[in-house]
Structures are given as structure tokens and as C-alpha cells.
Amino acid sequence: MVVLELNEVTMRFGGLTAVNRVNLLLNENEILGLIGPNGAGKTTIFNMITGIYTPSAGKILFQGKEINGLKSYLLTRKGIARTFQNIRLFGELTVLDNVKIGGHVRSKGNLFGALTRLPAMAEERRIAEKARSFLAFMGLAAKEQELARNLSYGEQRRLEIARAMASDPTLLLLDEPAAGMNPQETMALMEMIRRIRDKGLTILLVEHDMKLVMGICDRVAVLDYGEKIADGTPKEIQSNQRVIAAYLGEAG
């Protein structure tokens, strides 16, 4: 089953074409890496998929239905969740409350009641229990009552993923999840991403760490100056001369 399809998708900002006629397929339960030099259009594609930008041309299909122009909150309810290059947490809220916010996206409960700890309905208890399960999954169970701003950088990255997962996504977009992590944290992240896929999610990943990308992705698509120049298995991408010239070669 095709979960996500980009069909001739283009994004223009005035006279600048940031993404030019990109075609992309993401199959169910697949990890697809999206790589390319800085400014290649990777985050712009993420922003179009998640409703921050509306494509200038082309179509984006999620589970076979066009989603061009839908608001971000509607896309989250449909089953698309994301993280960001720059961590976006509620620093003055607890770790648990950050994840509960993700769970409230699809709930009928009252968010104000959740954050002020008013008497909880059954729905609120369910959200809290589910949030704790995601914290345990991401290795943060012991931190649930700490303020998010007091976590280490790597823990904040994991918390952001836990919050995204709490919205029950079908498709999870990870925007440079290993940024700022040390090698040990990156290795742990690789294992966590595999475990997330094993839970039945489909993952689109933007990342500059080539060891992570080549180690966990089923396929890799490569952008250069807003155009897709290659799409294949990690082994195929590593031996693609155009990719080496445009991106991998830049890293030495």
C-alpha cells in the first residue's frame, strides 16, 4: 500500500523555485530517507506534506487522497505527525504533559483540564496511560514529572518523538532527529527508529548523518537544488556517481 505520494510537486517563493517537480512514493511500513545538501529542498518538502506550505503545483496524496492545502491540525488528525530541526517543546510543562498534548489531538477530552489536573474523565486517564507508555518506549519513564526544559538535548529529541507518536500517526516525519547527538545517542536513536517502524508506522526521515541513514533506511531519495536526482536502496545510492558528486562527495 502506498501511504504517501508526491506527484510533480513544486514549491516556488517568488522567483525562487525551492522544489521542482518532485515525484516520491512511500510505501506502508517503510523507512525512506530524504537527503541532499543544505538548501536542497528537504525541509520544504516536509513543510508541504504537513500543511505549513501549499504546493505551487503538483499533488500530495496521503493514503490515496489529495491533501494539498489542508491545515496542519487536520493532517495530524488524519495520521501525519512530525518533529522539527529545532526542538519545539513546552519547556515549562512536565515531560508527561508534553506527551499528553500530543494525545489530545485526536481526543474529545479537555486540554485545559489535562494541564490543570482537574478531575479527569475516562478519556483523560486513557491519554495519560498512553502517554506513559510512549515515555517508557522512548526510555523517559523516570523523567515524567521533570520540566521538559531540564532534559538533556538527546532526551528532548526523544521527548519530541514521543509526543509525535502520541497522536497515533500512520506516517511519522523525522526532521534531522540525530542533530546535536553524540555517537552513542545516535546509535540508540537508530534502534528506536527501527522499533517505531516495528510498531507499524511508516517513516520519512531527513538526516545529515549518513551512517544513520544508510543503516536504517529501506530506500533513500536524494535532492539537489530542489530536484530529485536519485532514488534507490542505500547500496545503490552509495554507488551513484551523481549523488557522490552532489552530496556524499561534499562530506569527503
KELUMNU-531911 format. One line per field, with one value per residue: residue in one letter; x, y, z of N, C-alpha, C in turn. Coordinates in pm, 1 decimal, padded with zeros to 6 digits. Atoms other than C-alpha are relative to their C-alpha. Layout:
<pazas>
res: (A	...)
n.X: (X	...)
n.Y: (Y	...)
n.Z: (Z	...)
ca.X: (X	...)
ca.Y: (Y	...)
ca.Z: (Z	...)
c.X: (X	...)
c.Y: (Y	...)
c.Z: (Z	...)
</pazas>
This chain:
<pazas>
res: (M	V	V	L	E	L	N	E	V	T	M	R	F	G	G	L	T	A	V	N	R	V	N	L	L	L	N	E	N	E	I	L	G	L	I	G	P	N	G	A	G	K	T	T	I	F	N	M	I	T	G	I	Y	T	P	S	A	G	K	I	L	F	Q	G	K	E	I	N	G	L	K	S	Y	L	L	T	R	K	G	I	A	R	T	F	Q	N	I	R	L	F	G	E	L	T	V	L	D	N	V	K	I	G	G	H	V	R	S	K	G	N	L	F	G	A	L	T	R	L	P	A	M	A	E	E	R	R	I	A	E	K	A	R	S	F	L	A	F	M	G	L	A	A	K	E	Q	E	L	A	R	N	L	S	Y	G	E	Q	R	R	L	E	I	A	R	A	M	A	S	D	P	T	L	L	L	L	D	E	P	A	A	G	M	N	P	Q	E	T	M	A	L	M	E	M	I	R	R	I	R	D	K	G	L	T	I	L	L	V	E	H	D	M	K	L	V	M	G	I	C	D	R	V	A	V	L	D	Y	G	E	K	I	A	D	G	T	P	K	E	I	Q	S	N	Q	R	V	I	A	A	Y	L	G	E	A	G)
n.X: (00084.2	-00071.5	00047.5	-00020.6	-00044.6	-00020.1	00013.3	-00042.9	00018.3	-00086.6	00021.7	-00068.5	00007.8	-00030.7	-00072.1	-00085.1	00062.0	-00066.8	00022.7	00039.8	00059.1	-00048.9	00085.5	-00048.4	00092.9	-00037.3	00086.0	00036.2	-00098.5	-00131.3	-00079.2	-00058.8	-00087.1	-00003.4	-00127.7	-00046.9	-00073.2	00079.4	00071.6	00045.6	00146.4	00051.2	00095.0	00113.5	00088.5	00066.4	00097.9	00115.1	00073.3	00065.8	00095.2	-00056.0	00004.8	00082.1	-00080.7	00033.4	00049.8	-00009.8	00092.3	-00046.3	00104.8	-00021.3	00091.2	00078.3	00084.5	-00079.1	-00002.4	-00049.6	00067.6	00065.2	-00068.2	-00085.7	00071.5	00082.4	-00090.2	-00034.6	00115.0	00006.1	-00101.9	-00134.4	-00066.0	-00136.9	-00087.4	-00059.8	-00143.9	-00015.7	00093.1	00113.8	00068.4	00049.4	-00105.9	00046.5	00089.4	-00070.1	-00020.8	00126.6	00099.4	-00036.9	00047.1	00146.1	00046.6	00005.8	00114.0	00126.5	00031.7	00111.6	00092.0	00114.0	-00020.1	-00027.4	-00142.4	-00017.1	00014.5	-00118.1	-00117.9	00024.5	00027.0	00137.0	00045.0	-00016.5	00095.5	-00062.0	-00083.0	-00123.6	-00080.7	-00052.9	-00107.1	-00115.5	-00058.8	-00065.4	-00119.6	-00102.1	-00052.5	-00094.7	-00119.6	-00074.6	-00053.5	-00113.0	-00098.1	00014.7	00101.3	-00045.3	-00008.9	00130.6	00038.8	-00097.4	00032.1	-00063.3	-00120.6	-00110.2	-00054.4	-00115.7	00036.6	00043.8	00129.3	00101.0	00027.8	00085.1	00131.0	00074.0	00048.1	00107.5	00119.2	00052.9	00061.2	00121.3	00114.9	00039.7	-00019.6	-00032.5	-00122.8	-00081.3	-00107.3	-00106.6	-00085.1	-00132.5	00013.9	-00130.3	-00075.5	-00050.1	-00021.3	-00130.6	00009.5	00075.2	00141.5	00044.2	00019.6	00124.2	00108.9	00020.0	00076.7	00135.0	00072.1	00037.2	00109.7	00119.2	00049.8	00053.1	00134.1	00091.4	-00002.0	-00077.9	-00087.9	-00077.0	-00109.9	-00102.8	-00112.8	-00131.7	-00089.3	00010.5	-00004.7	00136.1	00086.7	-00031.0	00015.2	00137.2	00099.6	00024.9	-00033.9	-00047.9	00019.3	-00099.7	00034.9	-00107.7	00059.4	00144.6	00041.5	-00040.6	-00100.1	-00018.3	00092.6	-00035.3	-00044.6	-00122.8	-00115.4	00005.9	-00029.1	-00141.8	-00082.7	00050.3	-00100.5	00061.5	00018.5	-00133.3	-00043.1	00088.1	00020.0	-00089.9	-00136.9	-00026.2	-00040.1	-00135.3)
n.Y: (-00119.7	-00127.0	-00088.5	-00138.0	-00018.4	-00134.3	00008.5	-00123.3	-00105.7	-00117.0	-00109.0	-00122.2	-00117.1	-00107.4	00050.2	00113.0	00132.5	00076.6	00142.0	-00002.0	00119.2	00118.5	00117.8	00081.8	00099.3	00058.2	00115.8	00032.2	00063.0	-00021.8	-00114.7	-00066.1	-00110.9	-00110.5	-00064.7	-00097.1	-00110.9	-00107.5	-00079.2	00084.2	00004.2	00107.7	-00050.8	-00054.8	00113.0	00030.1	-00104.3	00019.0	00118.9	-00024.9	-00109.2	-00132.9	-00059.7	00063.4	00007.1	-00088.2	00089.0	00141.0	00053.9	00086.0	00095.0	00079.4	00114.3	-00009.2	-00119.4	-00122.9	-00077.2	-00136.0	-00113.5	00027.1	-00055.4	00096.4	00076.0	00099.8	00105.5	00079.3	00086.0	00103.9	00100.0	-00044.8	-00070.4	-00036.1	-00073.2	-00114.7	-00018.9	-00069.1	00063.2	-00084.0	00055.5	-00095.0	00015.8	-00020.6	00110.7	00124.4	00095.0	00071.1	-00088.9	-00019.7	00113.5	-00001.7	-00095.7	00075.7	00090.4	-00073.6	-00041.0	00080.6	00034.6	-00086.8	-00054.8	-00142.5	-00020.8	-00081.1	00088.8	00085.4	-00072.3	-00054.6	00115.9	00007.2	00139.4	00053.9	00093.3	00124.6	-00031.1	-00060.4	00107.5	00079.5	-00076.8	00002.0	00133.7	00015.6	-00084.7	00070.0	00113.3	-00053.9	-00040.0	00122.8	00046.2	-00085.7	-00000.3	-00122.9	00021.9	-00053.6	-00146.2	-00053.5	-00118.6	-00107.0	-00097.6	00037.1	-00079.7	00051.8	00121.3	-00015.4	-00020.0	00127.5	00034.6	-00085.2	00057.9	00118.7	-00046.8	-00051.9	00116.9	00059.9	-00083.9	00024.4	00132.6	00000.3	-00038.1	00119.9	-00021.2	00105.4	-00048.3	-00081.1	-00072.7	-00035.1	-00100.9	00000.4	00041.4	00022.1	-00125.9	-00032.9	00117.6	00063.9	00130.7	00097.1	-00036.5	00028.9	00144.6	00030.7	-00052.1	00093.6	00113.9	-00046.5	-00018.3	00135.2	00046.8	-00075.6	00064.8	00130.7	-00020.1	-00013.7	-00133.4	-00029.0	-00109.3	-00081.2	-00048.3	-00090.7	00011.2	-00020.1	00105.9	00103.6	00133.0	00028.2	00016.3	00123.2	00114.3	00035.3	-00026.9	00099.2	-00072.2	-00135.8	-00092.3	-00106.1	-00127.5	-00095.4	-00121.7	00012.4	00108.4	00134.7	00050.0	00144.6	00068.2	00141.0	00057.8	-00064.8	00046.0	-00066.1	-00142.6	-00015.7	00019.5	-00087.1	-00103.7	-00132.4	-00027.5	-00023.8	-00133.4	-00104.1	-00001.2	00081.3	-00043.4	-00122.6	00035.9	00051.9)
n.Z: (00000.0	00003.6	-00105.5	00040.6	00137.6	00052.6	00145.3	00066.4	-00098.6	00018.4	-00094.4	00039.5	-00086.0	00093.0	00116.5	-00038.9	-00002.0	-00105.0	00032.6	00140.3	00062.3	-00070.5	-00013.7	-00110.7	-00053.1	-00128.8	-00019.9	-00136.9	-00087.6	00058.9	-00043.9	00115.7	-00032.2	00095.6	-00026.7	00097.0	-00060.9	-00058.4	00099.5	00111.0	00003.5	-00085.0	-00098.7	00074.9	00027.2	-00127.1	-00029.4	00088.6	-00042.8	-00128.6	00008.4	-00024.8	00133.3	00103.1	00122.8	00111.3	00106.3	-00033.9	-00099.8	-00108.8	-00035.6	-00120.5	00005.6	00122.1	00006.4	00009.7	-00124.6	00026.8	-00059.6	-00128.3	-00116.3	-00070.1	-00102.4	00068.6	00045.9	-00118.2	-00028.8	00101.9	-00027.0	00035.7	-00110.2	00033.9	-00090.6	00066.3	-00013.5	-00127.4	-00093.2	-00037.9	-00116.3	-00099.0	-00099.3	-00137.1	-00035.3	-00029.0	00108.5	00020.7	00060.7	00140.2	00079.3	-00005.9	00100.9	00124.9	-00005.9	00004.9	00137.4	00051.8	-00107.7	-00026.2	-00132.7	-00013.1	-00021.7	-00119.2	-00113.9	-00008.7	-00046.4	-00133.6	-00084.6	-00047.7	-00000.4	00134.9	00056.5	00044.4	00115.4	-00049.9	-00058.4	00111.4	00062.8	-00090.8	00003.8	00129.7	-00003.0	-00079.2	00078.0	00098.2	-00072.9	-00027.6	00127.9	00034.7	-00108.5	-00078.2	-00103.3	-00128.5	00010.9	00037.9	-00075.8	00018.2	00103.6	00127.1	00022.9	-00080.3	00060.9	00087.9	00140.4	00056.3	-00060.5	00061.5	00132.0	-00018.8	-00046.6	00115.1	00074.6	-00079.7	00015.4	00134.1	00002.5	-00081.2	00083.9	00075.2	00144.3	00095.3	00062.4	-00090.1	00067.4	-00094.0	00062.1	-00061.5	-00140.3	-00063.3	-00006.5	-00132.6	-00083.0	00005.5	00067.2	-00078.9	00010.5	00136.4	00009.8	-00071.2	00082.3	00109.8	-00050.1	-00029.9	00126.3	00045.1	-00085.9	00039.2	00122.8	-00036.5	-00055.5	00112.3	00059.2	00119.7	-00042.8	00094.2	-00083.7	00051.1	-00092.8	00058.7	-00045.7	00101.8	-00062.1	-00044.8	00117.6	00071.7	-00089.8	-00036.5	00103.7	00104.8	00122.3	-00019.3	00111.7	-00009.3	00061.1	00027.2	00056.8	00009.2	00088.3	-00039.6	00093.8	-00015.5	-00090.2	00003.4	-00125.9	-00048.4	00077.1	00130.9	-00017.4	-00033.8	00119.0	00105.7	00021.3	-00007.7	-00142.0	-00056.9	00041.1	-00051.6	-00144.7	-00081.9	00023.8	-00074.5	-00134.7	00008.1)
ca.X: (00000.0	00127.2	00098.7	00236.7	00273.5	00421.1	00326.4	00521.6	00525.6	00670.9	00718.8	00802.9	00878.3	00850.8	01110.2	01286.6	01192.8	01277.3	01131.7	01088.4	00854.8	00946.9	00790.9	00811.3	00644.7	00648.2	00511.7	00344.3	00583.6	00882.2	01162.8	01251.8	01548.0	01542.6	01892.8	02076.9	02299.1	02180.9	01916.8	01825.1	01455.8	01421.3	01254.2	01038.1	00900.8	00830.6	00651.5	00432.4	00341.7	00245.9	00043.0	00280.6	00315.1	00070.7	00248.2	00263.0	00196.9	00154.4	-00033.1	00039.2	-00163.5	-00193.3	-00348.5	-00474.3	-00644.6	-00516.5	-00410.4	-00287.3	-00369.5	-00509.0	-00425.0	-00159.6	-00402.1	-00628.6	-00332.9	-00235.5	-00586.0	-00561.6	-00247.2	00056.8	00294.0	00635.6	00931.1	01136.2	01501.0	01476.6	01317.9	00970.9	00866.1	00670.1	00967.7	00769.5	00542.9	00634.4	00760.2	00432.3	00217.8	00415.3	00324.5	-00035.7	-00071.8	00013.3	-00254.5	-00520.3	-00500.1	-00744.2	-00929.2	-01258.5	-01116.1	-01048.0	-00684.5	-00728.5	-00848.1	-00548.2	-00292.1	-00459.6	-00526.1	-00898.1	-01098.0	-01021.9	-01269.9	-01206.4	-01068.8	-00814.1	-00699.7	-00660.8	-00448.9	-00225.7	-00176.6	-00094.1	00149.2	00329.7	00357.4	00528.0	00762.1	00857.8	00907.5	01146.4	01331.2	01190.6	00955.9	01167.3	01155.5	00779.8	00746.9	01055.1	01015.2	01091.0	01349.5	01556.7	01612.2	01937.8	01942.9	01917.5	01629.6	01445.1	01481.3	01329.9	01051.6	00956.9	00931.7	00720.6	00483.0	00450.4	00376.2	00108.1	-00110.9	-00142.0	00015.5	00027.9	00310.6	00589.9	00821.3	01151.5	01343.0	01711.5	01640.9	02013.1	02117.0	02337.4	02357.4	02680.8	02766.0	02620.1	02292.9	02277.3	02320.0	02039.1	01822.7	01875.7	01745.0	01446.2	01353.7	01362.8	01136.1	00896.1	00870.9	00814.5	00505.9	00356.6	00445.7	00575.4	00868.4	01005.5	01343.5	01557.8	01905.2	02263.3	02419.5	02493.4	02573.5	02225.7	02054.4	02234.8	02196.1	01819.2	01652.1	01490.4	01523.1	01688.7	01582.3	01831.5	01755.4	01987.2	01882.8	01519.4	01515.3	01521.5	01837.2	01824.6	01601.6	01707.2	01841.5	02120.9	02370.1	02251.9	02271.2	02620.7	02747.7	02555.1	02809.6	02565.8	02487.7	02854.6	02923.5	02625.4	02622.4	02821.5	03138.2	03099.9	03149.3	03484.8)
ca.Y: (00000.0	00347.9	00571.8	00892.6	01008.4	01330.0	01384.9	01656.0	01866.0	02215.9	02496.7	02849.2	03150.5	03449.5	03391.5	03113.5	02750.8	02563.0	02227.4	02142.2	01866.6	01609.3	01262.4	01043.1	00725.0	00599.1	00251.9	00120.7	00030.6	00163.6	00390.4	00635.1	00866.7	01206.9	01350.4	01624.8	01927.6	02220.7	02415.5	02118.1	02141.8	01867.7	02072.3	02249.3	01908.6	01829.9	02162.6	02090.6	01743.5	01881.7	02179.0	02462.9	02535.4	02466.9	02341.3	02585.1	02291.8	01915.9	01692.6	01534.4	01221.9	01057.6	00711.3	00786.0	01118.4	01462.6	01672.4	01990.6	02296.4	02118.8	02278.6	02114.2	02015.8	01839.5	01648.1	01541.7	01410.5	01218.6	01046.0	01258.0	01363.9	01528.1	01651.1	01960.3	02050.6	02291.1	02119.7	02257.2	02153.2	02326.1	02381.8	02490.6	02185.3	01842.2	01568.7	01381.3	01684.0	01740.8	01391.6	01422.2	01726.5	01500.6	01256.5	01527.7	01598.1	01315.1	01311.0	01458.2	01547.4	01898.0	02007.6	02272.0	02004.1	01790.2	02059.3	02195.8	01846.6	01897.5	01580.0	01355.8	01179.0	00827.8	00978.0	01182.1	00876.1	00687.3	00966.1	00975.3	00599.8	00608.6	00897.5	00697.3	00401.4	00621.1	00766.1	00413.3	00322.2	00616.4	00549.0	00853.1	00694.1	00807.1	01168.2	01216.0	01480.7	01681.2	02002.8	01947.9	02228.9	02041.3	01735.8	01682.1	01758.8	01393.2	01339.7	01638.0	01485.7	01161.2	01350.9	01527.1	01188.9	01051.0	01348.4	01294.0	00925.2	01005.8	01146.3	00791.1	00864.9	00637.5	00844.9	00990.9	01258.6	01298.0	01615.9	01566.0	01365.9	01299.4	01665.5	01751.5	01395.5	01221.2	00884.1	00681.9	00874.9	00834.5	00456.9	00443.6	00659.3	00418.5	00133.0	00340.7	00428.7	00059.3	-00016.0	00260.2	00106.3	-00232.9	-00083.5	-00043.4	00316.2	00443.9	00685.8	00965.8	01077.1	01382.2	01344.1	01452.8	01163.5	00923.4	00632.5	00657.7	00699.0	00412.2	00194.0	00208.7	00321.6	00079.0	00337.6	00674.6	00964.8	01239.7	01605.4	01860.4	02220.4	02125.0	01831.9	01461.4	01317.4	00959.8	00709.7	00360.3	00130.1	00259.2	00047.1	00191.6	00546.0	00498.1	00395.2	00657.3	00892.3	01181.8	01153.4	01131.2	01447.2	01638.4	01533.3	01245.6	01372.5	01701.3	01519.0	01393.5)
ca.Z: (00000.0	-00090.1	00217.0	00066.8	-00291.9	-00426.4	-00789.2	-00975.7	-00658.2	-00696.6	-00445.9	-00554.2	-00336.8	-00566.9	-00839.6	-00644.4	-00711.5	-00390.2	-00503.8	-00870.3	-00996.6	-00734.3	-00752.0	-00444.3	-00318.9	00038.8	00099.2	00411.1	00695.5	00500.7	00621.1	00344.4	00385.7	00215.9	00182.1	-00000.9	00056.9	00266.9	00073.8	-00144.6	-00050.5	00211.7	00484.1	00224.5	00126.1	00492.4	00526.0	00223.2	00348.3	00690.8	00569.8	00651.5	00278.9	-00001.3	-00317.6	-00607.5	-00841.2	-00827.6	-00584.8	-00247.8	-00173.2	00169.1	00163.2	-00185.5	-00106.5	-00200.0	00099.3	-00075.1	00131.9	00439.1	00773.8	00989.7	01267.0	01015.9	00875.0	01227.2	01282.4	00956.2	01079.2	00985.6	01264.0	01255.6	01456.3	01375.2	01313.9	01606.3	01904.8	01980.9	02329.5	02604.4	02831.1	03137.9	03126.2	03253.9	03029.0	03078.2	02992.5	02670.4	02552.8	02670.5	02444.8	02150.5	02265.0	02286.2	01911.7	01842.2	02173.4	02285.8	02624.5	02750.7	02718.8	02990.7	03228.1	03145.4	03217.2	03532.8	03671.1	03715.3	03780.2	03486.1	03267.3	03143.1	02823.1	03018.8	03211.5	02886.6	02738.4	03047.3	03041.3	02673.1	02724.4	02992.5	02756.5	02494.7	02755.8	02856.5	02491.6	02447.9	02774.2	02954.1	03209.2	03505.3	03382.4	03351.5	03624.7	03524.6	03328.8	02961.4	02962.5	03221.0	02998.9	02815.7	02444.4	02346.5	02589.5	02444.8	02098.2	02226.3	02402.8	02080.5	01905.3	02191.8	02162.5	01786.8	01837.9	02095.4	01815.4	01674.3	01335.7	01036.7	00889.1	01103.0	00959.3	01143.0	01056.9	01148.7	01467.1	01528.7	01506.9	01804.5	01931.8	02022.9	01860.4	02147.9	02138.3	01761.0	01786.5	02043.9	01815.2	01525.4	01736.1	01849.9	01490.0	01398.5	01694.3	01589.8	01242.8	01404.0	01573.6	01225.2	01142.6	00810.3	00842.8	00625.7	00754.4	00677.7	00822.1	00753.3	00944.8	00660.7	00890.9	01039.8	00700.9	00533.3	00841.2	00887.3	00563.5	00320.1	00041.9	00004.0	-00218.6	-00298.1	-00367.6	-00524.5	-00597.4	-00540.3	-00782.9	-00711.7	-00867.0	-00734.4	-00556.5	-00454.3	-00186.8	00038.3	-00156.1	-00488.6	-00355.3	-00215.9	-00559.1	-00760.2	-00915.8	-00942.9	-00573.6	-00482.7	-00680.5	-00546.3	-00181.4	-00046.5	-00207.9	-00021.7	00303.6	00184.4)
c.X: (00087.9	-00061.4	00006.8	00049.2	00012.6	00004.5	00030.7	-00012.2	00106.2	-00034.3	00084.6	-00021.4	00040.3	00067.3	00088.3	-00080.4	00077.5	-00011.3	-00060.0	-00043.3	00053.1	-00108.1	00059.5	-00109.7	00054.5	-00100.3	-00023.4	00113.6	00142.8	00068.7	00068.5	00083.9	-00002.3	00125.0	00034.8	00073.3	-00094.1	-00064.1	-00053.3	-00151.8	-00062.4	-00105.6	-00120.9	-00099.4	-00074.3	-00110.9	-00121.6	-00083.4	-00081.9	-00082.3	00052.4	00004.2	-00100.5	00081.2	-00047.5	-00057.6	00019.2	-00096.1	00075.1	-00118.0	00040.9	-00106.7	-00099.4	-00085.5	00087.5	-00011.2	00054.8	-00082.9	-00071.4	00082.9	00074.7	-00077.5	-00091.2	00084.4	00043.6	-00114.0	-00014.0	00107.6	00140.6	00056.6	00144.4	00076.4	00068.7	00151.9	00032.3	-00107.9	-00108.2	-00079.4	-00056.3	00090.1	-00045.0	-00103.4	00082.2	00015.5	-00131.0	-00102.3	00032.5	-00053.7	-00152.0	-00058.3	-00009.3	-00120.4	-00133.2	-00039.0	-00120.9	-00105.5	-00117.8	00012.7	00034.7	00146.1	00024.2	-00009.5	00120.5	00116.3	-00019.7	-00036.5	-00137.2	-00044.9	-00007.1	-00115.2	00075.3	00093.4	00133.6	00091.4	00063.3	00117.6	00125.0	00069.5	00076.9	00128.0	00111.2	00059.0	00100.1	00127.4	00085.6	00067.6	00125.0	00102.4	-00007.4	-00098.0	00038.9	00001.2	-00136.5	-00039.5	00103.2	-00050.9	00078.0	00131.0	00120.5	00059.6	00126.6	-00048.2	-00053.1	-00134.2	-00112.0	-00035.9	-00094.4	-00139.6	-00082.7	-00054.8	-00115.8	-00128.8	-00062.9	-00071.6	-00130.8	-00123.1	-00047.8	00018.7	00011.9	00135.2	00071.1	00114.8	00100.8	00098.3	00130.1	-00005.1	00133.4	00082.1	00040.7	00024.8	00143.3	-00015.1	-00081.8	-00149.7	-00054.5	-00024.8	-00130.5	-00121.0	-00030.2	-00085.3	-00143.8	-00082.1	-00041.3	-00119.1	-00129.7	-00059.5	-00063.0	-00138.3	-00102.8	-00001.9	00083.2	00078.3	00068.2	00101.9	00090.3	00114.6	00130.8	00099.4	-00014.4	00006.3	-00138.0	-00090.3	00024.3	-00021.6	-00143.3	-00101.2	-00013.8	00034.3	00045.9	-00028.7	00092.1	-00047.5	00126.4	-00061.1	-00149.2	-00051.6	00046.4	00095.2	00022.2	-00100.0	00033.6	00037.3	00124.5	00123.3	00004.8	00037.3	00148.1	00090.6	-00043.1	00094.3	-00058.6	-00021.7	00133.9	00048.2	-00080.3	-00000.2	00103.0	00144.7	00036.5	00049.6	00139.2	00001.8)
c.Y: (00125.0	00092.2	00145.5	00005.1	00148.1	-00011.8	00135.6	00121.8	00108.7	00104.5	00118.9	00107.3	00120.2	-00057.7	-00118.5	-00128.9	-00085.9	-00150.3	-00003.7	-00138.8	-00129.7	-00106.7	-00090.0	-00094.9	-00053.3	-00110.3	-00028.2	-00071.3	00010.1	00117.4	00056.5	00117.3	00103.3	00081.9	00098.7	00112.2	00100.0	00084.0	-00079.5	-00008.9	-00102.1	00049.1	00063.8	-00110.7	-00040.9	00101.3	-00006.5	-00119.4	00027.9	00127.6	00138.1	00079.4	-00076.0	-00002.9	00098.6	-00078.3	-00143.3	-00041.0	-00081.8	-00086.9	-00076.8	-00107.8	00016.2	00124.1	00125.2	00080.9	00141.5	00104.2	-00026.1	00057.7	-00109.3	-00084.1	-00105.9	-00116.0	-00087.9	-00095.0	-00112.5	-00106.4	00036.3	00079.0	00027.1	00052.0	00108.6	00002.3	00065.8	-00050.2	00098.1	-00068.3	00113.4	-00013.4	00011.5	-00104.1	-00124.9	-00084.1	-00072.6	00088.9	00029.0	-00112.9	-00006.5	00098.0	-00067.9	-00092.0	00069.5	00040.5	-00074.5	-00029.7	00095.1	00065.1	00147.4	00020.8	00082.4	-00086.6	-00087.6	00072.7	00058.7	-00109.7	00007.6	-00146.1	-00057.9	-00091.2	-00126.0	00025.5	00058.0	-00104.7	-00084.7	00071.5	-00002.7	-00135.2	-00022.4	00082.6	-00068.0	-00117.3	00048.5	00049.5	-00121.4	-00051.2	00078.1	00011.8	00121.5	-00015.8	00063.9	00152.9	00067.3	00126.8	00112.4	00100.2	-00034.3	00075.6	-00052.0	-00129.3	00032.4	00014.3	-00129.0	-00044.2	00085.9	-00048.3	-00119.2	00039.1	00052.6	-00114.7	-00065.8	00079.9	-00019.9	-00134.3	-00005.2	00041.8	-00115.5	00015.9	-00130.7	00029.9	00093.5	00061.8	00046.9	00092.3	00013.1	-00039.5	-00019.3	00127.0	00028.4	-00117.3	-00050.2	-00139.3	-00103.5	00028.6	-00030.8	-00148.4	-00040.6	00047.0	-00093.8	-00118.1	00041.5	00017.6	-00135.0	-00051.9	00073.1	-00059.9	-00135.2	00009.3	00024.8	00136.0	00002.9	00128.4	00066.1	00077.5	00094.3	-00001.1	00019.9	-00107.8	-00120.8	-00141.1	-00040.1	-00028.3	-00134.0	-00123.8	-00041.6	00014.2	-00115.3	00058.2	00140.0	00078.5	00119.5	00122.9	00082.1	00119.3	-00017.0	-00109.8	-00134.5	-00056.1	-00149.6	-00053.6	-00148.5	-00051.2	00074.5	-00040.3	00067.2	00147.5	00023.0	-00012.0	00087.3	00118.9	00140.0	00040.8	00031.7	00140.4	00108.9	00008.4	-00077.3	00043.5	00125.1	-00030.1	-00060.7	-00148.8)
c.Z: (00000.0	00105.4	-00044.8	-00143.3	-00030.8	-00151.4	-00062.9	00092.0	-00016.6	00104.8	-00040.3	00106.2	-00084.8	-00123.5	00029.6	00000.7	00098.7	-00023.3	-00139.5	-00048.2	00060.2	00004.8	00107.9	00044.0	00132.3	00030.6	00148.2	00072.3	-00053.3	00070.3	-00123.3	00048.1	-00111.0	00030.7	-00111.4	00070.7	00066.6	-00110.7	-00116.7	-00009.7	00092.3	00099.7	-00068.0	-00033.4	00126.7	00026.9	-00092.2	00044.1	00125.6	00002.1	00033.6	-00130.1	-00085.4	-00129.1	-00105.6	-00116.6	00045.0	00110.0	00104.7	00040.8	00125.3	00004.3	-00114.7	-00014.2	00001.1	00129.0	-00022.5	00073.4	00130.8	00113.8	00075.4	00100.1	-00062.4	-00050.1	00116.9	00034.7	-00102.0	00018.8	-00043.7	00117.2	-00038.2	00122.1	-00082.1	00017.9	00133.6	00094.0	00043.8	00109.9	00085.7	00122.3	00143.3	00042.6	00027.6	-00126.2	-00031.9	-00069.1	-00145.9	-00087.0	00000.5	-00101.1	-00136.2	-00004.8	-00012.8	-00141.4	-00053.7	00106.1	00005.7	00137.2	-00004.0	00033.9	00125.4	00125.3	00019.6	00064.9	00139.7	00099.9	00068.7	-00004.9	-00140.7	-00037.1	-00039.9	-00116.9	00043.8	00062.4	-00109.5	-00066.1	00086.3	-00002.1	-00130.3	-00006.1	00077.1	-00077.7	-00104.2	00067.3	00033.3	-00126.7	-00038.5	00112.1	00089.7	00116.0	00133.3	00003.1	-00010.0	00075.0	-00006.9	-00104.0	-00126.1	-00021.6	00077.1	-00055.7	-00077.8	-00143.9	-00061.9	00054.2	-00057.7	-00139.9	00013.0	00046.8	-00116.5	-00085.4	00073.8	-00014.6	-00137.1	-00006.9	00076.5	-00079.5	-00087.8	-00150.2	-00076.9	-00063.5	00096.4	-00078.7	00104.0	-00070.8	00080.1	00147.7	00071.9	00014.2	00143.7	00091.4	-00011.8	-00060.9	00076.8	-00007.3	-00138.2	-00019.2	00069.0	-00079.4	-00117.1	00044.5	00029.5	-00127.5	-00057.2	00080.4	-00032.0	-00127.0	00031.2	00064.5	-00110.1	-00065.6	-00127.4	00029.9	-00119.3	00081.5	-00078.1	00100.0	-00074.9	00041.3	-00093.5	00057.9	00047.2	-00119.6	-00067.9	00086.4	00025.3	-00112.7	-00098.5	-00136.5	00036.7	-00127.2	00021.1	-00075.8	-00023.8	-00071.9	-00026.7	-00090.4	00054.1	-00104.8	00011.8	00100.1	-00007.6	00137.4	00047.7	-00080.5	-00136.8	00010.3	00026.5	-00121.9	-00117.7	-00016.6	00007.6	00145.8	00066.1	-00032.8	00068.5	00152.5	00077.9	-00017.2	00077.7	00139.6	00003.7	-00020.2)
</pazas>
